Amino acid sequence: MGRLVPAVTRALDILELFLDGDGTLSAPDIVRRLQLPRTTVHELVTTLAARSYIVTVPGQPGRYRLGVRPYQLGSRYAEQLDLAAEGQQVARTVAETCDETVHVAILEGTDVIYIAKVDSTHAVRMVSAAGRRLPAHCTSVGKMLLASLPDAELTARVPDDADLIAMTPNSITEPDALREALAEIRERGIAVENRESNPDVSCVAAPVRDRTGRVVAALSISVPMIRWSDDRRIELEQLAAKGAAELSEQLGYRSVA
């Protein structure tokens, strides 16, 4: 475990002070309550104000209150809590229909994080856990999410010289090959993983959209190769798309089609 960074800890201590009282503080208040040097407090307050974490109180230039940034972070946190809860419910419904392992995942950088999961009841099934992180390019959910990014953002996350790790011999390791795969996914609206993160498992995934139409997650169905076939893949693609559409509707998305 890495060490704590003192400057970051002090900045967070300052922000947490605003949870008490009337929600406003002056620099001397912070110095007194945290027992920090005045110079340190001045530098931290200046930095927090520059990043919109705190702002001056109108008519009281020496006092501060929380700015818009903590609200934005809190709103995003609430959105993800809703997504995880709704995702778990939809994943359960999908899993009951197909009796395979169902995940809902979000994109963070070049990784996916599973925020919801329902297991298959079969003795032979994919073993994973909510909270697990995997390279996006090796998974169906990850490829679905990467395919939803604008070209500029995709290039920023996966530049032409990116070193893509291999989890299995089937993993995509070349950025050009990944872009070709993502182009096909955009066209089909469905992503397929052929033993790219686990040599014994294949998956299908469909996009989950929020009320604005933005892709915020992907829903996947994972199947051990002993139960995988072209017919089964087609069946599960349709089911994943239906489940993802249901979850999108619960997040407020309305299709114009």
Secondary structure, 3 states (H helix, E strand, C coil): CCCCCHHHHHHHHHHHHCCCCCCCEEHHHHHHHHCCCHHHHHHHHHHHHHCCCEEEECCEEEEEEECHHHHHHHHHHHHHHHHHHHHHHHHHHHHHHHCCEEEEEEEECCEEEEEEEECCCCCCCCCCCCCCEEEHHHCHHHHHHHHCCCHHHHHHHCCCCCCCCCCCCCCCCCHHHHHHHHHHHHHHCCEEEECCCCCCEEEEEEEEECCCCCEEEEEEEEEEHHHCCHHHHHHHHHHHHHHHHHHHHHCCCCCCC
